[in-house]
Amino acid sequence: MKFRVAPTRRLQGEGEVPGDKSVSHRAALLGALAEGVSEVHGFLEAEDCLCTLAAVQALGAEVTRKAPGHYRIAGSGRRGLSEPSDVIDCGNSGTLARLLPGVLTGLPFWTLLTGDASLRGRPMGRIAEPLRAMGATIVGRAEGTRLPLAIRGSTTPKAIDYATPVASAQVKSAVLLAGLAADGPVSVTEPAPSRDHSERMLRRFGVRVTTAERTVRLVPGPLRATSVAVPGDISSAAFLLVAGAIVAEARVTLHRVGVNPTRTGVLDVLEAMGARVATDRLADEGEPTASLTVTSGALRPTEIGGAALIPRLIDEVPVLAVLAAIAPGVTVVRDARELRVKESDRIAAVARELGKMGAAIEERPDGMAIAGGRRLHGARVASGGDHRIAMALAVAALVADGETLVDDVACVATSFPGFADVLNALAGTTIIRMEE
Ligand code: S3P
């Protein structure tokens, strides 16, 4: 599948982006662990999160789809979960592959996990190490650090105080989920705060979780079923915000976007680079939400780095690189080595593929230097099977001279299935065509 993208001078209108991927995964996992019936609204019906629903069903939770994005998840606590009869396929989802082992560490049976080729290449040692310390048996490829993995937990994992070397919400969440069943309080200390969706949602499900600076502490206990309203995903909104910042006649408003401060680094960078983003109608539904309106402005370069900022925008770097390629001057991204172990090596992919469109990007071990202000030209580029690379390239193509072909875009369905339709609606004409 490919995108054929024509440039546009106009993006006008308003709409919503699909549900937050991180929050949707957590709603499915916590709903399955809780006693009683949880209702989830705004669930992201994209491949990654549908894998999580299938995984909790394989473990014995009852999932009913009531309406688009509205799910009813019936659980009977950890007791209600039992050994799956087949391998659980995590598809392309790093979050599922890293959070589910946390849940499994509190379950006294074997579960087998695998994923697609990209996911099987991603590091799992970062969760296997603390979960083994809590008593899980984890075996698999590469000394148990790559999928497929087999995991056997216990009814009462050992409590630990874990200092993680990476600021990763997936690692933090895995330990917290294992801690729900532990023999005492668990804590995780990170080098810098990562997204806190697990902490917020665990509290909503009645669990005692406290945060002091870089340390999160959880007191084991049962989960009480509740309702969850999933906000729009700011990581999906980011593509439309950058599009609005670079297309000449743009004014785009996105409603109910999640603006959790651990996720809004992209807004800080848009502002620092001269794009105008107005925030309106702030609300709190367990996660803060807002309407965001972007209009184009005169762009300038910036520095994107530092332990405090990078985890707040890690998934947005590919599309911010597009913004930097348009803004005159040199933008530097540093401290972002983690990009090399995402759905693809995103530093290499951005430099190589945007380079084909005329961008001047120097790859560095922990980031890149982007000499912006050059005119981009249409080219044939490829996502390498990475959804965020596919969408970032399509956004770049909106302001290129001539037509761009983006190969291998079926992966967009992992996080933002309606991406092309939304941009076509904002352009008022078909600018992105899906082709076989
Ligand atoms: C996620 C955490 C981040 C992010 C990923 C989703 C999550 O990964 O890149 O897309 O939902 O916890 P890390 O925890 O590895 O930084």
Residues whose N, C-alpha, C, O or C-beta is under 5 A from the ligand:
A	BS01	S3P	S22 T95 A167 S168 A169 Q170 V171 I314 D315
